[in-house]
Amino acid sequence: QVQLVESGGGLVQAGGSLRLSCAASGRTFSNYAMGWFRQAPGKEREFVARIGRSAGSTYYADSVKGRCTISRDNAKNTVYLQMSTLKPEDTAVYYCAADKGYILDTTIIGYEYWGQGTQVTVSS
């Protein structure tokens, strides 16, 4: 079992930046690839970014590519999502998730463990 707790969300003006954090506990953090997803009101949860076990590989949704950076610190059992040049359409609840698989996966069902989410609101 892996427990995930997100933090760092909040209200920010368009063009601003936020860094989300996700602290993991339970099983060995470095055994999992980590992902960030988001869900806007009335919309399905969607993939944002993924990072491999050793942080050697990252992958981004086209909607955030160039504006977001995913990183991890295995010594701190934490994964981060640095977001910049935020837009109102980035408003959503952001979730981190853990995947024990080795194949790049951007689907919800590919991730075994989920956090409770943190709200990001971008005002225009």
All heavy atoms as an XYZ file, in Angstrom:
943
protein
N       0.837     -1.188      0.000
C       0.000      0.000      0.000
C       0.877      1.245      0.000
O       1.880      1.302      0.688
C      -0.896     -0.007      1.240
C      -2.011      0.988      1.212
C      -3.205      0.496      0.394
O      -3.059     -0.308     -0.516
N      -4.373      0.989      0.717
N       0.483      2.230     -0.783
C       1.170      3.509     -0.848
C       0.164      4.601     -0.527
O      -0.923      4.644     -1.103
C       1.777      3.743     -2.241
C       2.413      5.122     -2.324
C       2.802      2.664     -2.576
N       0.534      5.468      0.391
C      -0.314      6.611      0.708
C       0.311      7.864      0.075
O       1.513      8.089      0.199
C      -0.429      6.805      2.220
C      -1.191      5.702      2.936
C      -0.361      4.441      3.144
O       0.815      4.509      3.485
N      -0.965      3.286      2.933
N      -0.543      8.647     -0.551
C      -0.091      9.846     -1.252
C      -0.859     11.062     -0.740
O      -2.086     11.013     -0.639
C      -0.310      9.696     -2.753
C       0.370      8.486     -3.417
C      -0.104      8.332     -4.856
C       1.876      8.628     -3.369
N      -0.134     12.117     -0.441
C      -0.762     13.347      0.043
C      -0.225     14.526     -0.757
O       0.971     14.833     -0.696
C      -0.491     13.560      1.542
C      -1.139     14.864      2.000
C      -1.007     12.382      2.359
N      -1.139     15.179     -1.490
C      -0.759     16.340     -2.285
C      -0.852     17.628     -1.466
O      -1.651     17.718     -0.520
C      -1.669     16.486     -3.517
C      -1.697     15.292     -4.438
C      -2.844     14.329     -4.148
O      -3.323     14.324     -2.992
O      -3.257     13.592     -5.064
N      -0.072     18.607     -1.859
C      -0.126     19.929     -1.248
C       0.388     20.950     -2.252
O       0.947     20.573     -3.292
C       0.704     19.982      0.036
O       2.068     19.721     -0.246
N       0.167     22.214     -1.931
C       0.714     23.270     -2.771
C      -0.285     23.947     -3.680
O       0.057     24.910     -4.359
N      -1.508     23.456     -3.703
C      -2.513     24.101     -4.533
C      -2.932     25.440     -3.951
O      -2.538     25.809     -2.836
N      -3.721     26.162     -4.709
C      -4.204     27.450     -4.234
C      -4.762     28.283     -5.357
O      -4.999     27.785     -6.462
N      -4.970     29.549     -5.052
C      -5.501     30.517     -6.016
C      -4.343     31.348     -6.554
O      -3.554     31.897     -5.785
C      -6.528     31.412     -5.336
C      -7.094     32.561     -6.165
C      -7.867     32.030     -7.364
C      -7.979     33.446     -5.291
N      -4.267     31.444     -7.870
C      -3.190     32.194     -8.507
C      -3.752     32.915     -9.724
O      -4.712     32.444    -10.341
C      -2.030     31.252     -8.901
C      -2.482     30.226     -9.932
C      -0.823     32.023     -9.386
N      -3.172     34.043    -10.036
C      -3.600     34.775    -11.220
C      -3.022     34.149    -12.481
O      -1.963     33.503    -12.449
C      -3.170     36.234    -11.127
C      -3.924     37.033    -10.083
C      -3.599     38.513    -10.154
O      -2.511     38.900    -10.559
N      -4.547     39.350     -9.766
N      -3.708     34.350    -13.571
C      -3.213     33.867    -14.857
C      -1.805     34.410    -15.103
O      -1.519     35.570    -14.823
C      -4.149     34.295    -15.976
N      -0.950     33.549    -15.587
C       0.439     33.900    -15.810
C       1.340     33.577    -14.643
O       2.565     33.638    -14.757
N       0.744     33.219    -13.519
C       1.513     32.913    -12.329
C       2.025     31.487    -12.309
O       1.878     30.723    -13.271
N       2.616     31.135    -11.171
C       3.240     29.823    -11.015
C       2.820     29.177     -9.696
O       2.466     29.873     -8.742
C       4.771     29.953    -11.029
O       5.231     30.502    -12.241
N       2.890     27.868     -9.683
C       2.651     27.092     -8.467
C       3.525     25.848     -8.521
O       3.823     25.345     -9.608
C       1.189     26.642     -8.363
C       0.130     27.576     -7.791
C      -1.227     26.912     -7.878
C       0.463     27.997     -6.373
N       3.913     25.370     -7.354
C       4.593     24.081     -7.280
C       3.781     23.165     -6.395
O       3.581     23.438     -5.214
C       6.020     24.200     -6.749
C       6.756     22.872     -6.856
C       8.195     22.944     -6.416
N       8.337     22.830     -4.976
C       9.436     22.404     -4.362
N      10.483     22.033     -5.088
N       9.496     22.352     -3.055
N       3.329     22.096     -6.987
C       2.607     21.079     -6.229
C       3.588     20.029     -5.723
O       4.572     19.712     -6.403
C       1.550     20.416     -7.105
C       0.559     21.344     -7.808
C      -0.460     20.523     -8.587
C      -0.117     22.274     -6.828
N       3.285     19.503     -4.554
C       4.087     18.435     -3.982
C       3.190     17.252     -3.672
O       2.001     17.413     -3.396
C       4.775     18.892     -2.692
O       5.634     19.986     -2.924
N       3.771     16.087     -3.697
C       3.049     14.868     -3.341
C       3.987     14.015     -2.509
O       5.003     13.521     -3.017
C       2.597     14.132     -4.587
S       1.871     12.505     -4.270
N       3.651     13.862     -1.238
C       4.467     13.064     -0.330
C       3.925     11.651     -0.265
O       2.718     11.447     -0.077
C       4.461     13.705      1.046
N       4.826     10.699     -0.399
C       4.437      9.292     -0.389
C       4.927      8.604      0.872
O       5.992      8.927      1.406
C       5.007      8.589     -1.615
N       4.158      7.652      1.321
C       4.560      6.812      2.444
C       4.051      5.399      2.186
O       3.173      5.182      1.362
C       4.009      7.352      3.765
O       2.598      7.379      3.741
N       4.631      4.473      2.932
C       4.237      3.084      2.740
C       5.354      2.313      2.083
O       6.448      2.239      2.618
N       5.111      1.795      0.924
C       6.105      0.983      0.238
C       7.183      1.847     -0.390
O       7.099      3.062     -0.413
C       5.415      0.113     -0.807
C       4.446     -0.875     -0.170
C       3.976     -1.917     -1.119
N       3.135     -2.906     -0.448
C       2.573     -3.925     -1.053
N       2.756     -4.111     -2.345
N       1.837     -4.780     -0.369
N       8.215      1.224     -0.875
C       9.384      1.925     -1.389
C       9.007      2.821     -2.558
O       8.570      2.355     -3.613
C      10.452      0.926     -1.831
O      10.752      0.054     -0.745
C      11.707      1.651     -2.267
N       9.173      4.106     -2.324
C       8.761      5.117     -3.293
C       9.456      4.918     -4.637
O       8.837      5.052     -5.695
C       9.084      6.495     -2.710
C       8.752      7.639     -3.596
C       7.438      7.937     -3.923
C       9.754      8.469     -4.093
C       7.119      9.015     -4.730
C       9.447      9.558     -4.896
C       8.126      9.824     -5.213
N      10.718      4.581     -4.613
C      11.489      4.479     -5.860
C      11.082      3.275     -6.710
O      11.560      3.135     -7.840
C      12.987      4.409     -5.544
O      13.270      3.299     -4.725
N      10.206      2.445     -6.206
C       9.699      1.309     -6.985
C       8.553      1.694     -7.904
O       8.063      0.850     -8.664
C       9.227      0.188     -6.070
C      10.377     -0.565     -5.422
O      11.522     -0.425     -5.839
N      10.073     -1.339     -4.405
N       8.134      2.951     -7.826
C       6.959      3.391     -8.570
C       7.284      4.548     -9.501
O       7.972      5.496     -9.118
C       5.857      3.834     -7.614
C       5.313      2.711     -6.759
C       5.949      2.346     -5.588
C       4.168      2.012     -7.149
C       5.453      1.300     -4.810
C       3.668      0.983     -6.376
C       4.320      0.629     -5.213
O       3.826     -0.398     -4.453
N       6.755      4.454    -10.719
C       6.664      5.642    -11.546
C       5.532      6.496    -10.978
O       4.587      5.963    -10.384
C       6.386      5.263    -12.986
N       5.644      7.795    -11.145
C       4.653      8.700    -10.576
C       4.022      9.568    -11.656
O       4.687      9.966    -12.618
C       5.308      9.585     -9.523
C       5.900      8.824     -8.336
S       4.663      7.906     -7.405
C       3.670      9.254     -6.760
N       2.767      9.856    -11.455
C       2.071     10.696    -12.418
C       1.253     11.773    -11.732
O       0.936     11.676    -10.537
N       0.970     12.811    -12.480
C       0.021     13.851    -12.075
C      -1.144     13.838    -13.064
O      -0.941     13.756    -14.283
C       0.678     15.228    -12.073
C       1.588     15.483    -10.914
C       2.946     15.350    -10.886
C       1.194     15.942     -9.612
N       3.432     15.677     -9.641
C       2.381     16.054     -8.831
C      -0.016     16.270     -9.010
C       2.379     16.477     -7.504
C      -0.023     16.689     -7.691
C       1.161     16.791     -6.954
N      -2.327     13.940    -12.509
C      -3.554     14.050    -13.285
C      -4.327     15.257    -12.761
O      -4.030     15.771    -11.687
C      -4.411     12.783    -13.120
C      -3.864     11.569    -13.798
C      -2.762     10.894    -13.271
C      -4.436     11.071    -14.952
C      -2.247      9.765    -13.891
C      -3.931      9.943    -15.581
C      -2.839      9.297    -15.045
N      -5.336     15.662    -13.517
C      -6.190     16.750    -13.041
C      -7.622     16.512    -13.497
O      -7.858     15.851    -14.510
C      -5.680     18.098    -13.527
C      -5.764     18.312    -15.035
C      -5.109     19.629    -15.425
N      -5.204     19.884    -16.852
C      -4.630     20.923    -17.456
N      -3.907     21.796    -16.749
N      -4.773     21.097    -18.762
N      -8.528     17.090    -12.737
C      -9.948     16.980    -13.078
C     -10.623     18.317    -12.851
O     -10.681     18.808    -11.722
C     -10.624     15.887    -12.244
C     -12.038     15.595    -12.674
C     -12.566     14.303    -12.079
O     -12.026     13.768    -11.121
N     -13.642     13.774    -12.660
N     -11.093     18.879    -13.940
C     -11.827     20.142    -13.880
C     -13.301     19.850    -13.654
O     -13.781     18.757    -13.960
C     -11.631     20.914    -15.175
N     -14.046     20.821    -13.136
C     -15.481     20.606    -12.883
C     -16.201     20.176    -14.150
O     -16.053     20.795    -15.204
C     -15.955     21.975    -12.402
C     -14.741     22.616    -11.831
C     -13.600     22.148    -12.665
N     -16.952     19.092    -14.041
C     -17.736     18.623    -15.160
C     -16.955     17.892    -16.234
O     -17.514     17.535    -17.277
N     -15.675     17.675    -15.986
C     -14.841     17.003    -16.980
C     -14.229     15.740    -16.402
O     -14.172     15.546    -15.201
C     -13.740     17.941    -17.470
C     -14.257     19.155    -18.222
C     -13.122     19.948    -18.846
C     -13.642     21.108    -19.663
N     -12.535     21.873    -20.304
N     -13.747     14.893    -17.293
C     -13.087     13.676    -16.857
C     -11.675     13.977    -16.359
O     -11.057     14.959    -16.776
C     -13.035     12.671    -18.014
C     -14.399     12.171    -18.454
C     -14.314     11.093    -19.509
O     -13.202     10.843    -20.021
O     -15.351     10.492    -19.827
N     -11.191     13.100    -15.529
C      -9.821     13.227    -15.055
C      -8.876     12.982    -16.236
O      -9.063     12.057    -17.019
C      -9.551     12.227    -13.931
C      -8.280     12.472    -13.175
C      -8.186     11.592    -11.939
N      -9.288     11.841    -11.009
C      -9.361     11.338     -9.780
N      -8.390     10.551     -9.337
N     -10.388     11.596     -9.014
N      -7.852     13.831    -16.340
C      -6.941     13.716    -17.476
C      -5.491     13.702    -17.024
O      -5.124     14.267    -15.992
C      -7.156     14.876    -18.458
C      -6.828     16.247    -17.901
C      -6.970     17.350    -18.949
O      -7.418     17.071    -20.076
O      -6.605     18.497    -18.624
N      -4.683     13.056    -17.844
C      -3.255     12.957    -17.581
C      -2.574     14.302    -17.758
O      -2.890     15.068    -18.678
C      -2.656     11.935    -18.553
C      -1.166     11.874    -18.562
C      -0.479     11.191    -17.578
C      -0.433     12.524    -19.548
C       0.903     11.131    -17.590
C       0.945     12.464    -19.570
C       1.605     11.774    -18.587
N      -1.596     14.565    -16.881
C      -0.808     15.793    -16.979
C       0.663     15.471    -17.239
O       1.255     15.980    -18.190
C      -0.940     16.637    -15.699
C      -0.023     17.860    -15.768
C      -2.380     17.068    -15.468
N       1.250     14.634    -16.379
C       2.682     14.361    -16.516
C       3.032     13.054    -15.812
O       2.299     12.611    -14.921
C       3.503     15.507    -15.927
N       4.159     12.504    -16.193
C       4.638     11.253    -15.594
C       6.152     11.303    -15.501
O       6.828     11.875    -16.377
C       4.228     10.071    -16.449
C       4.780      8.708    -15.993
C       4.405      7.622    -16.962
N       5.075      6.339    -16.698
C       4.491      5.337    -16.049
N       3.265      5.445    -15.596
N       5.143      4.189    -15.869
N       6.673     10.652    -14.451
C       8.113     10.562    -14.282
C       8.477      9.139    -13.905
O       7.773      8.492    -13.121
C       8.612     11.577    -13.225
C      10.132     11.639    -13.196
C       8.049     11.277    -11.838
C      10.656     12.853    -12.432
N       9.554      8.660    -14.482
C      10.002      7.314    -14.195
C      10.608      7.174    -12.812
O      10.740      8.141    -12.066
N      10.981      5.952    -12.468
C      11.467      5.647    -11.131
C      12.703      6.425    -10.732
O      12.832      6.863     -9.596
C      11.757      4.149    -11.026
C      10.518      3.308    -10.961
C      10.761      1.876    -11.323
N       9.549      1.096    -11.183
C       8.535      1.171    -12.013
N       8.592      1.987    -13.043
N       7.469      0.422    -11.812
N      13.623      6.572    -11.637
C      14.865      7.254    -11.322
C      14.887      8.673    -11.850
O      15.937      9.305    -11.864
C      16.040      6.483    -11.926
O      15.915      6.433    -13.331
N      13.741      9.174    -12.246
C      13.608     10.527    -12.783
C      14.320     10.686    -14.114
O      14.494     11.802    -14.595
C      14.124     11.575    -11.793
N      14.718      9.577    -14.715
C      15.405      9.672    -15.991
C      14.491      9.903    -17.174
O      14.957     10.265    -18.250
N      13.223      9.684    -16.990
C      12.289      9.860    -18.100
C      11.074     10.616    -17.627
O      10.559     10.369    -16.536
C      11.874      8.512    -18.670
O      11.186      7.747    -17.716
N      10.641     11.557    -18.446
C       9.441     12.332    -18.148
C       8.581     12.405    -19.404
O       9.088     12.275    -20.526
C       9.779     13.751    -17.676
O      10.579     14.400    -18.675
C      10.548     13.730    -16.357
N       7.306     12.618    -19.167
C       6.362     12.687    -20.291
C       5.237     13.639    -19.897
O       4.792     13.621    -18.749
C       5.813     11.295    -20.595
C       4.943     11.237    -21.815
C       5.501     11.235    -23.089
C       3.559     11.188    -21.710
C       4.710     11.196    -24.214
C       2.761     11.142    -22.827
C       3.331     11.137    -24.080
O       2.545     11.100    -25.195
N       4.805     14.448    -20.867
C       3.817     15.484    -20.572
C       2.662     15.448    -21.563
O       2.845     15.124    -22.741
C       4.465     16.864    -20.634
C       5.580     17.050    -19.645
C       6.902     16.779    -19.979
C       5.309     17.505    -18.347
C       7.926     16.943    -19.073
C       6.329     17.674    -17.432
C       7.631     17.390    -17.802
O       8.636     17.561    -16.882
N       1.509     15.848    -21.068
C       0.386     16.092    -21.967
C       0.701     17.320    -22.816
O       1.385     18.245    -22.349
C      -0.885     16.315    -21.168
N       0.201     17.331    -24.024
C       0.463     18.464    -24.901
C      -0.024     19.783    -24.296
O       0.570     20.838    -24.519
C      -0.222     18.245    -26.249
C       0.468     17.165    -27.089
O       1.642     16.846    -26.799
O      -0.177     16.650    -28.018
N      -1.097     19.707    -23.524
C      -1.703     20.918    -22.968
C      -0.804     21.622    -21.958
O      -0.995     22.809    -21.676
C      -3.043     20.585    -22.319
O      -2.868     19.606    -21.307
N       0.162     20.907    -21.386
C       1.036     21.519    -20.365
C       2.502     21.515    -20.767
O       3.340     22.077    -20.056
C       0.882     20.818    -18.998
C      -0.572     20.848    -18.549
C       1.422     19.398    -19.034
N       2.818     20.902    -21.885
C       4.209     20.788    -22.318
C       4.822     22.177    -22.455
O       4.237     23.083    -23.064
C       4.281     20.042    -23.631
C       5.646     19.470    -23.974
C       5.553     18.593    -25.209
C       4.704     17.373    -24.978
N       4.653     16.478    -26.154
N       5.981     22.363    -21.873
C       6.655     23.645    -21.899
C       6.273     24.563    -20.758
O       6.927     25.582    -20.522
N       5.216     24.228    -20.052
C       4.759     25.054    -18.916
C       4.877     24.321    -17.595
O       4.813     24.956    -16.538
C       3.311     25.497    -19.119
C       3.072     26.299    -20.371
C       1.667     26.898    -20.400
N       0.629     25.872    -20.400
C      -0.277     25.745    -19.436
N      -0.270     26.556    -18.394
N      -1.214     24.801    -19.535
N       5.014     23.022    -17.630
C       5.081     22.217    -16.415
C       6.341     21.363    -16.412
O       6.801     20.922    -17.467
C       3.860     21.304    -16.293
S       2.333     22.145    -15.915
N       6.854     21.144    -15.225
C       8.006     20.259    -15.044
C       7.726     19.324    -13.883
O       7.445     19.787    -12.768
C       9.286     21.050    -14.759
O       9.539     21.951    -15.839
C      10.472     20.107    -14.595
N       7.806     18.035    -14.153
C       7.642     17.041    -13.100
C       9.029     16.607    -12.637
O       9.947     16.444    -13.444
C       6.806     15.841    -13.583
C       6.485     14.902    -12.419
C       7.467     15.111    -14.742
C       5.467     13.813    -12.788
N       9.177     16.432    -11.346
C      10.454     15.985    -10.793
C      10.168     15.160     -9.544
O       9.040     15.138     -9.051
C      11.354     17.177    -10.454
O      10.740     18.004     -9.486
N      11.189     14.483     -9.064
C      11.014     13.667     -7.860
C      12.308     13.660     -7.066
O      13.403     13.805     -7.604
C      10.591     12.256     -8.218
C      11.626     11.432     -8.944
C      11.028     10.109     -9.450
N      10.633      9.239     -8.343
C       9.821      8.191     -8.508
N       9.308      7.915     -9.713
N       9.516      7.424     -7.472
N      12.139     13.467     -5.768
C      13.254     13.322     -4.853
C      13.015     12.025     -4.100
O      12.203     11.988     -3.161
C      13.325     14.521     -3.906
C      14.547     14.488     -3.011
O      15.113     13.404     -2.794
O      14.919     15.553     -2.513
N      13.687     10.981     -4.511
C      13.445      9.678     -3.898
C      13.915      9.632     -2.442
O      13.391      8.842     -1.654
C      14.119      8.577     -4.706
C      13.382      8.298     -6.010
O      12.228      8.700     -6.199
N      14.048      7.622     -6.929
N      14.859     10.473     -2.083
C      15.307     10.521     -0.689
C      14.227     11.116      0.212
O      14.174     10.806      1.410
C      16.590     11.324     -0.570
N      13.384     11.958     -0.359
C      12.309     12.597      0.407
C      10.951     11.968      0.115
O       9.936     12.445      0.627
C      12.260     14.092      0.088
C      13.494     14.856      0.534
C      13.353     16.335      0.237
C      14.581     17.110      0.734
N      14.456     18.567      0.447
N      10.930     10.955     -0.735
C       9.668     10.291     -1.086
C       8.629     11.287     -1.597
O       7.445     11.232     -1.222
C       9.097      9.530      0.114
C       9.921      8.321      0.487
O      10.829      7.927     -0.240
N       9.623      7.735      1.626
N       9.072     12.185     -2.441
C       8.204     13.269     -2.890
C       8.335     13.470     -4.391
O       9.441     13.400     -4.941
C       8.535     14.573     -2.156
O       8.405     14.360     -0.741
C       7.600     15.694     -2.576
N       7.198     13.728     -5.014
C       7.170     14.103     -6.420
C       6.584     15.508     -6.516
O       5.717     15.884     -5.719
C       6.377     13.085     -7.267
C       4.929     13.001     -6.817
C       6.468     13.405     -8.748
N       7.080     16.270     -7.469
C       6.685     17.669     -7.612
C       6.118     17.928     -9.001
O       6.462     17.245     -9.966
C       7.885     18.583     -7.398
C       8.608     18.368     -6.100
C       9.745     17.558     -6.032
C       8.172     18.981     -4.931
C      10.413     17.355     -4.847
C       8.840     18.787     -3.733
C       9.953     17.976     -3.695
O      10.621     17.771     -2.510
N       5.299     18.952     -9.071
C       4.857     19.455    -10.363
C       4.989     20.968    -10.326
O       4.230     21.643     -9.629
C       3.419     19.054    -10.676
C       2.930     19.460    -12.061
C       3.663     18.652    -13.143
C       1.418     19.281    -12.204
N       5.979     21.474    -11.023
C       6.167     22.910    -11.132
C       5.370     23.407    -12.324
O       5.586     22.943    -13.448
C       7.653     23.247    -11.308
C       7.941     24.713    -11.495
C       7.708     25.518    -10.227
O       8.182     25.151     -9.146
N       6.978     26.624    -10.336
N       4.460     24.324    -12.069
C       3.609     24.848    -13.129
C       3.852     26.342    -13.283
O       3.879     27.070    -12.291
C       2.141     24.588    -12.801
C       1.819     23.124    -12.543
S       0.060     22.834    -12.375
C      -0.265     23.717    -10.853
N       3.998     26.786    -14.508
C       4.210     28.202    -14.766
C       3.300     28.647    -15.908
O       2.693     27.824    -16.587
C       5.681     28.465    -15.099
O       6.060     27.727    -16.252
N       3.263     29.946    -16.085
C       2.395     30.535    -17.118
C       1.003     29.914    -17.050
O       0.427     29.455    -18.045
C       3.001     30.332    -18.521
O       4.417     30.522    -18.489
C       2.420     31.336    -19.505
N       0.458     29.895    -15.857
C      -0.828     29.242    -15.653
C      -1.951     29.977    -16.370
O      -1.937     31.207    -16.491
C      -1.122     29.124    -14.164
C      -0.320     28.016    -13.453
C      -0.329     28.240    -11.950
C      -0.889     26.663    -13.800
N      -2.933     29.199    -16.802
C      -4.081     29.713    -17.527
C      -5.354     29.346    -16.767
O      -5.369     28.364    -16.026
C      -4.141     29.092    -18.926
C      -2.868     29.235    -19.737
C      -2.983     28.465    -21.045
C      -1.701     28.537    -21.853
N      -1.815     27.783    -23.133
N      -6.426     30.088    -16.983
C      -7.688     29.723    -16.315
C      -8.111     28.275    -16.601
O      -8.688     27.620    -15.734
C      -8.680     30.727    -16.891
C      -7.845     31.928    -17.180
C      -6.538     31.386    -17.661
N      -7.789     27.784    -17.780
C      -8.169     26.408    -18.114
C      -7.334     25.359    -17.377
O      -7.604     24.168    -17.484
C      -8.084     26.173    -19.623
C      -6.782     26.594    -20.261
C      -6.868     27.989    -20.882
O      -7.441     28.900    -20.228
O      -6.334     28.157    -22.002
N      -6.349     25.796    -16.636
C      -5.596     24.870    -15.772
C      -6.306     24.648    -14.442
O      -5.870     23.810    -13.644
C      -4.187     25.399    -15.496
C      -3.325     25.445    -16.739
O      -3.353     24.484    -17.529
O      -2.605     26.459    -16.920
N      -7.375     25.380    -14.201
C      -8.134     25.221    -12.965
C      -8.681     23.801    -12.872
O      -9.368     23.326    -13.768
C      -9.282     26.237    -12.912
O      -8.731     27.557    -12.840
C     -10.164     25.990    -11.698
N      -8.359     23.134    -11.777
C      -8.762     21.742    -11.594
C      -8.281     21.261    -10.233
O      -7.491     21.939     -9.572
C      -8.154     20.857    -12.684
N      -8.763     20.094     -9.860
C      -8.166     19.378     -8.745
C      -7.041     18.522     -9.322
O      -7.252     17.784    -10.291
C      -9.191     18.493     -8.021
C      -8.510     17.701     -6.904
C     -10.326     19.351     -7.454
N      -5.869     18.659     -8.742
C      -4.698     17.931     -9.220
C      -4.405     16.750     -8.298
O      -4.354     16.918     -7.073
C      -3.490     18.857     -9.297
C      -3.550     19.778    -10.497
C      -4.469     20.821    -10.553
C      -2.705     19.594    -11.587
C      -4.548     21.647    -11.660
C      -2.770     20.415    -12.697
C      -3.696     21.430    -12.733
O      -3.770     22.257    -13.837
N      -4.220     15.590     -8.911
C      -3.989     14.352     -8.180
C      -2.615     13.776     -8.559
O      -2.244     13.793     -9.731
C      -5.034     13.310     -8.543
C      -6.448     13.698     -8.237
C      -7.228     14.386     -9.168
C      -7.029     13.354     -7.017
C      -8.534     14.731     -8.888
C      -8.345     13.688     -6.738
C      -9.091     14.375     -7.671
O     -10.396     14.707     -7.385
N      -1.936     13.245     -7.580
C      -0.762     12.443     -7.912
C      -1.148     10.971     -7.793
O      -2.094     10.612     -7.083
C       0.438     12.778     -7.052
S       0.335     12.262     -5.339
N      -0.405     10.148     -8.513
C      -0.716      8.733     -8.565
C       0.564      7.933     -8.747
O       1.541      8.426     -9.320
C      -1.683      8.442     -9.710
N       0.534      6.704     -8.266
C       1.704      5.828     -8.331
C       1.415      4.619     -9.205
O       0.327      4.024     -9.121
C       2.099      5.377     -6.932
N       2.390      4.263    -10.031
C       2.257      3.158    -10.983
C       3.429      2.204    -10.800
O       4.574      2.609    -10.955
C       2.234      3.718    -12.404
C       2.193      2.625    -13.457
O       1.885      1.463    -13.122
O       2.470      2.946    -14.637
N       3.156      0.958    -10.505
C       4.222     -0.027    -10.337
C       4.647     -0.646    -11.668
O       5.625     -1.408    -11.702
C       3.796     -1.120     -9.368
C       2.614     -1.949     -9.832
C       2.224     -2.971     -8.770
C       1.007     -3.785     -9.201
N       0.595     -4.748     -8.166
N       3.954     -0.303    -12.739
C       4.309     -0.824    -14.043
C       5.518     -0.122    -14.631
O       5.965      0.917    -14.138
N       6.034     -0.682    -15.697
C       7.237     -0.166    -16.322
C       6.970      0.462    -17.687
O       7.865      1.043    -18.288
C       8.273     -1.272    -16.477
C       8.895     -1.679    -15.166
C       8.287     -2.610    -14.329
C      10.092     -1.108    -14.748
C       8.851     -2.958    -13.118
C      10.665     -1.457    -13.548
C      10.042     -2.384    -12.735
O      10.609     -2.727    -11.541
N       5.761      0.347    -18.152
C       5.430      0.882    -19.460
C       4.790      2.246    -19.287
O       3.961      2.447    -18.410
C       4.472     -0.073    -20.201
C       5.162     -1.438    -20.411
C       4.044      0.524    -21.531
C       4.258     -2.481    -20.988
N       5.168      3.182    -20.141
C       4.569      4.514    -20.094
C       3.048      4.396    -20.155
O       2.498      3.776    -21.060
C       5.076      5.348    -21.268
C       4.394      6.694    -21.484
C       4.643      7.608    -20.296
C       4.872      7.341    -22.769
N       2.404      4.984    -19.192
C       0.950      4.867    -19.102
C       0.365      6.226    -18.763
O       0.767      6.838    -17.770
C       0.571      3.840    -18.034
C      -0.846      3.329    -18.208
O      -1.714      4.113    -18.642
O      -1.087      2.144    -17.915
N      -0.561      6.674    -19.572
C      -1.218      7.957    -19.326
C      -2.683      7.767    -18.967
O      -3.442      8.731    -18.920
C      -1.114      8.865    -20.564
O      -1.793      8.244    -21.656
C       0.333      9.113    -20.946
N      -3.076      6.528    -18.716
C      -4.474      6.238    -18.403
C      -4.677      6.115    -16.902
O      -3.786      5.718    -16.164
C      -4.920      4.931    -19.064
O      -4.187      3.838    -18.484
C      -4.661      4.957    -20.560
N      -5.885      6.432    -16.477
C      -6.207      6.386    -15.054
C      -6.051      4.977    -14.498
O      -5.505      4.784    -13.402
C      -7.629      6.906    -14.827
C      -7.712      8.384    -15.195
C      -8.073      6.682    -13.384
C      -9.117      8.936    -15.194
N      -6.481      3.986    -15.253
C      -6.467      2.625    -14.737
C      -5.055      2.081    -14.633
O      -4.835      1.038    -14.005
C      -7.322      1.680    -15.608
C      -6.777      1.622    -17.043
C      -8.776      2.114    -15.595
C      -7.491      0.594    -17.895
N      -4.086      2.775    -15.208
C      -2.718      2.306    -15.132
C      -2.029      2.582    -13.811
O      -0.922      2.127    -13.576
N      -2.681      3.339    -12.937
C      -2.084      3.760    -11.678
C      -2.824      3.122    -10.511
O      -4.055      3.171    -10.432
C      -2.114      5.284    -11.569
C      -1.192      5.944    -12.569
C      -1.547      6.028    -13.915
C       0.047      6.447    -12.182
C      -0.689      6.596    -14.841
C       0.902      7.029    -13.101
C       0.529      7.093    -14.429
O       1.385      7.657    -15.352
N      -2.064      2.548     -9.617
C      -2.660      1.750     -8.546
C      -3.057      2.579     -7.324
O      -3.985      2.212     -6.607
C      -1.680      0.653     -8.095
C      -1.475     -0.479     -9.098
C      -0.554     -0.093    -10.233
O       0.232      0.868    -10.064
O      -0.615     -0.743    -11.289
N      -2.334      3.641     -7.063
C      -2.568      4.420     -5.848
C      -2.760      5.889     -6.199
O      -2.058      6.414     -7.080
C      -1.402      4.250     -4.872
C      -1.139      2.818     -4.499
C      -0.073      2.121     -5.043
C      -1.986      2.163     -3.603
C       0.158      0.807     -4.710
C      -1.754      0.837     -3.263
C      -0.688      0.168     -3.814
O      -0.461     -1.147     -3.486
N      -3.659      6.526     -5.455
C      -4.023      7.911     -5.716
C      -4.075      8.721     -4.440
O      -4.443      8.195     -3.377
C      -5.396      7.976     -6.381
C      -5.401      7.412     -7.757
C      -5.488      6.097     -8.113
C      -5.299      8.146     -8.980
N      -5.444      5.980     -9.485
C      -5.329      7.215    -10.038
C      -5.178      9.499     -9.279
C      -5.251      7.602    -11.374
C      -5.104      9.887    -10.606
C      -5.135      8.938    -11.636
N      -3.721      9.994     -4.562
C      -3.928     10.913     -3.467
C      -5.329     11.488     -3.494
O      -6.131     11.160     -4.381
N      -5.610     12.366     -2.550
C      -6.942     12.964     -2.426
C      -7.097     14.213     -3.297
O      -8.222     14.676     -3.513
C      -7.228     13.314     -0.970
C      -7.350     12.082     -0.078
C      -8.474     11.166     -0.535
O      -9.609     11.584     -0.675
N      -8.157      9.901     -0.787
N      -6.000     14.740     -3.763
C      -6.058     15.886     -4.657
C      -5.843     17.209     -3.961
O      -6.063     17.347     -2.754
N      -5.408     18.189     -4.736
C      -5.250     19.551     -4.255
C      -5.818     20.499     -5.303
O      -5.593     20.317     -6.506
C      -3.768     19.862     -3.949
O      -3.654     21.164     -3.369
C      -2.893     19.802     -5.190
N      -6.568     21.477     -4.847
C      -7.273     22.389     -5.762
C      -6.332     23.468     -6.287
O      -5.646     24.135     -5.502
C      -8.452     23.045     -5.056
C      -9.201     24.077     -5.886
C     -10.002     23.453     -7.018
O     -10.730     22.482     -6.806
N      -9.878     24.011     -8.222
N      -6.344     23.653     -7.580
C      -5.640     24.759     -8.225
C      -6.678     25.602     -8.943
O      -7.441     25.088     -9.768
C      -4.578     24.251     -9.215
C      -4.010     25.414    -10.026
C      -3.473     23.509     -8.483
N      -6.716     26.871     -8.620
C      -7.645     27.797     -9.255
C      -6.858     28.948     -9.857
O      -6.088     29.602     -9.161
C      -8.669     28.335     -8.252
O      -9.364     27.234     -7.654
C      -9.675     29.246     -8.948
N      -7.052     29.159    -11.145
C      -6.351     30.223    -11.854
C      -7.372     31.266    -12.274
O      -8.297     30.971    -13.033
C      -5.607     29.675    -13.081
C      -4.807     30.792    -13.752
C      -4.696     28.519    -12.691
N      -7.197     32.454    -11.768
C      -8.131     33.537    -12.079
C      -7.636     34.329    -13.283
O      -6.437     34.498    -13.489
C      -8.297     34.457    -10.879
O      -7.060     35.071    -10.569
N      -8.592     34.827    -14.048
C      -8.233     35.587    -15.265
C      -8.070     37.063    -14.985
O      -8.388     37.538    -13.907
C      -9.299     35.378    -16.333
O     -10.557     35.763    -15.838
